[in-house]
Amino acid sequence: MRLLIALGGNAIKQADEKGSTEEQFANCERTARVIAQIVKHMPKNDRVLITHGNGPQVGNIMVQQDAAKDVIPPQTMDVVGAMTQGQIGYMIEQSLLNAFTELKMDAKVCTIVTQTIVNRNDPEFFEDRASKPVGNYMSEDDAKRLKEAHPEYLIKRVKPNERGWRRVVPSPEPIQQVEGDIIKMLVDLGAIVIASGGGGIPVIRTRGGYKGVEAVIDKDLAAERLAEITEMDTLLILTDVERVKLDYGKENEREIEHMNVEEAERYLAEGQFLKGSMEPKVKACIRFLRKGGKRAMIAALDKAMEALDGKSGTEIYP
């Protein structure tokens, strides 16, 4: 098995946390134990590749920058993306090394700061089409106050509850990871690689090479692109819910244990999945399977082992 694990935000920061170093390390340590157990039970020739989100961390750094903008010049969003890739990669990498040490396992772990190519003419860059939530959830009142302070911000309701408001930024379609070949080489050699964090640093091609742009790429869609170039056959998207749900937030809400690609595409067309949340996860699974992937699952972080065994999560099959 060649397994790509896409970690959700709860692997690093819980929704009710402030995001201190101690909190984030504690979450990474719990996540690392889950991944270490998966690796422990894998045959020697199996391979693991890890990617992760960075929305809360990007949002928090931007808040810090805004508060200190009269003292220190704020960095652009692509640079902030690179900063959070380094931060989260370090935390996950160290936590994994420690988890493997506890299990007396000799595993090689490394983090690759990754750039992801996007199209400069992607629709997400125009009008109010931006769809990627960043930063913490807000109440409607907090959202109004933030909008008053920053009229240039685009703020949308992303979950049907009282704290479902977040700032959203452009989330262009990922085309290809610049460092994809290097990542594949390391994975083939047996290293556990943490890459394309937060979907990768968004860059466009220019006559002179590459140039960063103000955006955040969806990490699940980028995970699918990464899976293609590294020839992974299994995609496991871990999040904070056990299964994908239909009619989410309604009285007739129900979980899905299994669905084929055609069913998933139909539900997607019906608008069953929230944009910037479950929609890109399902879309990534569909693309992965359409491109030749063998298994695609969406599951809760603490049920990752059960999901791989077919006992939890939602599995989408060809």
BAPAVEX-894167 format. One record per residue (C-alpha): residue number from 1; residue in one letter; z, x, y. Coordinates in steps of 0.2 Angstrom, whole numbers, padded with zeros to 4 digits, always signed. Each point is the difference from the previous one (the first is absolute). Layout:
> seq, type, c3, c1, c2
> NUM, A, Z, X, Y .
...
***
This chain:
> seq, type, c3, c1, c2
> 1, M, +0000, +0000, +0000 .
> 2, R, -0004, +0006, +0018 .
> 3, L, +0012, -0010, +0010 .
> 4, L, +0000, -0003, +0019 .
> 5, I, +0016, -0007, +0007 .
> 6, A, -0001, -0008, +0017 .
> 7, L, +0018, -0002, +0007 .
> 8, G, +0004, -0013, +0013 .
> 9, G, +0011, +0001, +0015 .
> 10, N, +0016, -0005, -0010 .
> 11, A, -0002, +0017, -0010 .
> 12, I, +0005, +0009, +0016 .
> 13, K, +0008, -0013, +0012 .
> 14, Q, +0008, -0017, -0003 .
> 15, A, -0004, -0014, +0012 .
> 16, D, +0019, -0002, +0006 .
> 17, E, +0002, +0019, +0002 .
> 18, K, -0001, +0010, +0017 .
> 19, G, -0010, +0014, -0009 .
> 20, S, +0012, +0014, +0002 .
> 21, T, -0003, +0016, -0010 .
> 22, E, +0014, -0004, -0012 .
> 23, E, -0007, -0017, -0003 .
> 24, Q, -0017, +0006, -0003 .
> 25, F, +0005, +0014, -0012 .
> 26, A, +0011, -0012, -0010 .
> 27, N, -0015, -0012, -0002 .
> 28, C, -0012, +0015, -0005 .
> 29, E, +0013, +0006, -0013 .
> 30, R, +0000, -0018, -0008 .
> 31, T, -0019, +0000, +0000 .
> 32, A, -0001, +0018, -0007 .
> 33, R, +0011, -0005, -0015 .
> 34, V, -0011, -0014, -0004 .
> 35, I, -0016, +0011, +0001 .
> 36, A, +0009, +0014, -0010 .
> 37, Q, +0004, -0012, -0014 .
> 38, I, -0018, -0005, +0000 .
> 39, V, -0006, +0018, -0001 .
> 40, K, +0013, +0003, -0014 .
> 41, H, -0007, -0013, -0011 .
> 42, M, -0018, +0006, +0003 .
> 43, P, -0010, +0011, -0012 .
> 44, K, -0003, +0018, +0006 .
> 45, N, -0018, -0002, +0004 .
> 46, D, +0003, -0016, +0011 .
> 47, R, -0001, +0002, +0019 .
> 48, V, +0009, -0007, +0015 .
> 49, L, -0005, -0002, +0018 .
> 50, I, +0011, -0008, +0013 .
> 51, T, -0004, -0007, +0017 .
> 52, H, +0011, -0010, +0012 .
> 53, G, +0001, -0010, +0016 .
> 54, N, +0007, +0005, +0017 .
> 55, G, +0000, -0015, +0011 .
> 56, P, +0018, -0001, +0004 .
> 57, Q, +0001, +0019, +0003 .
> 58, V, -0016, -0001, +0012 .
> 59, G, +0008, -0014, +0009 .
> 60, N, +0017, +0008, +0002 .
> 61, I, -0008, +0016, +0007 .
> 62, M, -0011, -0010, +0012 .
> 63, V, +0016, -0008, +0006 .
> 64, Q, +0008, +0017, +0002 .
> 65, Q, -0015, +0006, +0010 .
> 66, D, +0000, -0015, +0011 .
> 67, A, +0018, +0003, +0005 .
> 68, A, -0003, +0018, +0004 .
> 69, K, -0017, -0001, +0007 .
> 70, D, +0006, +0006, +0017 .
> 71, V, +0007, +0016, -0007 .
> 72, I, -0012, +0004, -0015 .
> 73, P, -0018, -0005, -0001 .
> 74, P, -0003, -0013, -0014 .
> 75, Q, -0010, +0006, -0015 .
> 76, T, -0016, -0010, -0005 .
> 77, M, +0001, -0012, -0015 .
> 78, D, -0010, +0012, -0011 .
> 79, V, +0013, +0014, +0003 .
> 80, V, +0014, -0012, -0003 .
> 81, G, -0008, -0004, -0016 .
> 82, A, +0000, +0019, -0005 .
> 83, M, +0018, +0001, +0005 .
> 84, T, +0005, -0014, -0011 .
> 85, Q, -0010, +0007, -0015 .
> 86, G, +0009, +0016, +0002 .
> 87, Q, +0017, -0009, +0001 .
> 88, I, -0002, -0012, -0014 .
> 89, G, -0009, +0013, -0011 .
> 90, Y, +0015, +0012, +0002 .
> 91, M, +0012, -0014, -0004 .
> 92, I, -0009, -0006, -0016 .
> 93, E, -0004, +0017, -0005 .
> 94, Q, +0018, +0007, +0001 .
> 95, S, +0007, -0016, -0008 .
> 96, L, -0013, +0002, -0015 .
> 97, L, +0004, +0018, -0003 .
> 98, N, +0019, -0004, +0000 .
> 99, A, -0003, -0015, -0012 .
> 100, F, -0010, +0011, -0012 .
> 101, T, +0014, +0013, +0001 .
> 102, E, +0012, -0013, -0005 .
> 103, L, -0011, -0004, -0015 .
> 104, K, -0002, +0018, -0004 .
> 105, M, -0019, -0002, +0002 .
> 106, D, -0012, +0014, +0007 .
> 107, A, -0012, -0010, +0011 .
> 108, K, -0010, +0007, +0015 .
> 109, V, +0000, -0011, +0015 .
> 110, C, -0009, +0002, +0017 .
> 111, T, -0005, -0009, +0015 .
> 112, I, -0017, +0000, +0008 .
> 113, V, -0002, -0005, +0018 .
> 114, T, -0016, -0011, -0001 .
> 115, Q, -0014, -0005, +0012 .
> 116, T, -0009, -0016, -0004 .
> 117, I, -0018, -0003, +0007 .
> 118, V, -0003, -0017, +0009 .
> 119, N, -0015, -0008, +0009 .
> 120, R, +0002, +0001, +0019 .
> 121, N, -0009, -0017, +0001 .
> 122, D, +0012, -0009, -0012 .
> 123, P, +0004, -0018, +0006 .
> 124, E, +0018, +0004, +0000 .
> 125, F, -0002, +0011, +0016 .
> 126, F, -0007, -0015, +0010 .
> 127, E, +0007, -0016, +0009 .
> 128, D, +0016, -0006, -0009 .
> 129, R, -0005, +0004, -0018 .
> 130, A, +0014, +0013, -0003 .
> 131, S, +0010, -0005, -0015 .
> 132, K, +0011, +0014, -0006 .
> 133, P, +0019, -0003, +0004 .
> 134, V, +0010, +0015, +0005 .
> 135, G, +0018, +0002, +0005 .
> 136, N, +0015, -0012, -0004 .
> 137, Y, -0001, -0019, -0002 .
> 138, M, +0005, -0010, +0016 .
> 139, S, +0006, -0018, +0004 .
> 140, E, -0012, -0010, +0011 .
> 141, D, +0011, +0003, +0015 .
> 142, D, +0000, +0019, -0003 .
> 143, A, -0019, +0000, -0002 .
> 144, K, -0002, -0009, +0017 .
> 145, R, +0011, +0013, +0008 .
> 146, L, -0010, +0014, -0007 .
> 147, K, -0016, -0008, +0005 .
> 148, E, +0007, -0002, +0018 .
> 149, A, +0004, +0019, +0000 .
> 150, H, -0016, +0005, -0007 .
> 151, P, -0014, -0012, +0003 .
> 152, E, -0012, +0012, -0008 .
> 153, Y, +0008, -0003, -0017 .
> 154, L, -0007, -0012, -0013 .
> 155, I, +0014, -0010, -0008 .
> 156, K, -0002, -0012, -0014 .
> 157, R, +0010, -0011, -0012 .
> 158, V, -0003, +0009, -0017 .
> 159, K, +0013, -0010, -0011 .
> 160, P, +0004, -0018, +0000 .
> 161, N, +0018, +0002, +0005 .
> 162, E, +0011, +0002, +0015 .
> 163, R, -0002, +0019, +0000 .
> 164, G, -0018, +0001, -0004 .
> 165, W, -0006, +0008, +0016 .
> 166, R, -0007, +0018, +0001 .
> 167, R, -0011, +0010, +0011 .
> 168, V, -0017, +0002, -0008 .
> 169, V, -0012, +0014, +0003 .
> 170, P, -0018, +0003, -0006 .
> 171, S, -0002, +0003, -0019 .
> 172, P, -0018, +0006, -0003 .
> 173, E, -0007, +0000, -0018 .
> 174, P, +0003, +0017, -0008 .
> 175, I, -0016, +0009, -0005 .
> 176, Q, +0006, +0016, -0008 .
> 177, Q, +0014, +0013, +0000 .
> 178, V, -0005, +0016, +0007 .
> 179, E, +0011, +0010, -0012 .
> 180, G, -0005, -0011, -0015 .
> 181, D, -0007, +0014, -0010 .
> 182, I, +0015, +0011, +0003 .
> 183, I, +0012, -0014, -0005 .
> 184, K, -0010, -0003, -0016 .
> 185, M, +0000, +0019, -0005 .
> 186, L, +0019, +0000, +0002 .
> 187, V, +0002, -0016, -0010 .
> 188, D, -0011, +0007, -0014 .
> 189, L, +0010, +0016, -0001 .
> 190, G, +0016, -0011, -0003 .
> 191, A, +0008, -0001, +0017 .
> 192, I, +0008, -0016, +0006 .
> 193, V, -0008, -0002, +0017 .
> 194, I, +0006, -0010, +0014 .
> 195, A, -0016, -0004, +0011 .
> 196, S, -0008, -0011, +0012 .
> 197, G, +0017, -0006, +0007 .
> 198, G, -0002, -0015, +0011 .
> 199, G, -0018, -0002, -0005 .
> 200, G, -0003, +0017, +0007 .
> 201, I, -0003, +0006, +0018 .
> 202, P, -0015, -0010, +0006 .
> 203, V, -0014, +0011, +0006 .
> 204, I, -0019, -0002, +0004 .
> 205, R, -0014, +0012, -0003 .
> 206, T, -0007, +0008, +0015 .
> 207, R, -0013, +0013, +0003 .
> 208, G, +0014, +0013, +0001 .
> 209, G, +0009, -0006, -0016 .
> 210, Y, +0014, -0013, +0001 .
> 211, K, +0010, -0008, +0013 .
> 212, G, +0016, -0011, -0001 .
> 213, V, +0000, -0018, +0006 .
> 214, E, +0013, -0012, +0005 .
> 215, A, +0003, -0010, -0015 .
> 216, V, +0010, -0002, -0016 .
> 217, I, -0009, -0002, -0017 .
> 218, D, +0006, -0012, -0013 .
> 219, K, +0008, +0011, -0013 .
> 220, D, -0005, -0011, -0015 .
> 221, L, -0019, -0001, +0005 .
> 222, A, +0001, +0019, +0002 .
> 223, A, +0009, +0002, -0016 .
> 224, E, -0015, -0008, -0009 .
> 225, R, -0012, +0012, +0009 .
> 226, L, +0011, +0014, -0006 .
> 227, A, +0000, -0007, -0018 .
> 228, E, -0019, +0001, +0000 .
> 229, I, -0001, +0018, +0006 .
> 230, T, +0014, +0006, -0012 .
> 231, E, -0007, -0010, -0014 .
> 232, M, +0016, -0009, -0004 .
> 233, D, +0000, -0015, -0012 .
> 234, T, +0016, -0009, +0003 .
> 235, L, +0006, -0006, +0017 .
> 236, L, +0018, -0006, +0003 .
> 237, I, +0004, -0007, +0017 .
> 238, L, +0019, -0001, +0002 .
> 239, T, +0007, -0012, +0013 .
> 240, D, +0016, -0011, +0004 .
> 241, V, -0005, -0015, -0011 .
> 242, E, -0002, -0001, -0019 .
> 243, R, -0016, -0010, +0000 .
> 244, V, -0015, -0006, +0010 .
> 245, K, +0003, -0018, +0006 .
> 246, L, -0012, -0014, +0004 .
> 247, D, +0005, -0012, +0014 .
> 248, Y, +0012, +0012, +0006 .
> 249, G, +0014, -0007, +0011 .
> 250, K, -0005, -0018, -0005 .
> 251, E, +0009, -0013, -0011 .
> 252, N, -0012, +0003, -0015 .
> 253, E, +0001, +0019, +0001 .
> 254, R, -0003, +0008, -0017 .
> 255, E, -0001, +0017, -0008 .
> 256, I, -0015, +0008, -0009 .
> 257, E, +0003, +0010, -0015 .
> 258, H, -0019, +0004, -0004 .
> 259, M, -0016, -0004, +0008 .
> 260, N, -0018, +0007, -0002 .
> 261, V, -0011, +0007, +0013 .
> 262, E, -0009, -0016, +0003 .
> 263, E, +0016, -0010, +0002 .
> 264, A, +0007, +0013, +0012 .
> 265, E, -0016, -0001, +0011 .
> 266, R, +0001, -0019, +0000 .
> 267, Y, +0018, +0000, +0006 .
> 268, L, -0005, +0014, +0013 .
> 269, A, -0014, -0011, +0007 .
> 270, E, +0012, -0015, +0001 .
> 271, G, +0011, +0010, +0011 .
> 272, Q, +0015, +0000, -0012 .
> 273, F, +0006, +0017, +0004 .
> 274, L, +0007, +0006, +0017 .
> 275, K, -0010, +0012, +0010 .
> 276, G, +0008, +0017, +0002 .
> 277, S, +0012, -0004, -0014 .
> 278, M, -0006, -0007, -0017 .
> 279, E, -0018, -0002, +0004 .
> 280, P, -0004, +0019, +0001 .
> 281, K, +0009, +0003, -0016 .
> 282, V, -0010, -0013, -0010 .
> 283, K, -0016, +0006, +0008 .
> 284, A, +0004, +0018, -0005 .
> 285, C, +0003, -0005, -0018 .
> 286, I, -0017, -0010, +0000 .
> 287, R, -0009, +0015, +0007 .
> 288, F, +0008, +0012, -0012 .
> 289, L, -0005, -0011, -0015 .
> 290, R, -0017, -0003, +0006 .
> 291, K, -0003, +0019, +0002 .
> 292, G, +0005, +0003, -0018 .
> 293, G, +0019, +0000, +0000 .
> 294, K, +0009, -0006, -0016 .
> 295, R, +0016, -0007, +0006 .
> 296, A, +0007, -0006, +0017 .
> 297, M, +0017, -0007, +0003 .
> 298, I, +0011, -0006, +0014 .
> 299, A, +0019, +0001, -0004 .
> 300, A, +0017, +0002, +0007 .
> 301, L, +0006, +0018, +0002 .
> 302, D, +0015, -0002, -0011 .
> 303, K, -0011, -0008, -0014 .
> 304, A, -0014, +0014, +0000 .
> 305, M, +0004, +0005, -0018 .
> 306, E, -0001, -0018, -0006 .
> 307, A, -0016, -0003, +0010 .
> 308, L, -0008, +0014, -0010 .
> 309, D, +0006, -0007, -0016 .
> 310, G, -0007, -0017, +0005 .
> 311, K, +0017, -0008, +0002 .
> 312, S, +0000, -0003, +0019 .
> 313, G, -0011, +0000, +0015 .
> 314, T, -0017, -0008, +0002 .
> 315, E, -0014, +0008, -0010 .
> 316, I, -0018, -0002, +0006 .
> 317, Y, -0013, +0004, -0014 .
> 318, P, -0019, +0002, +0000 .
***
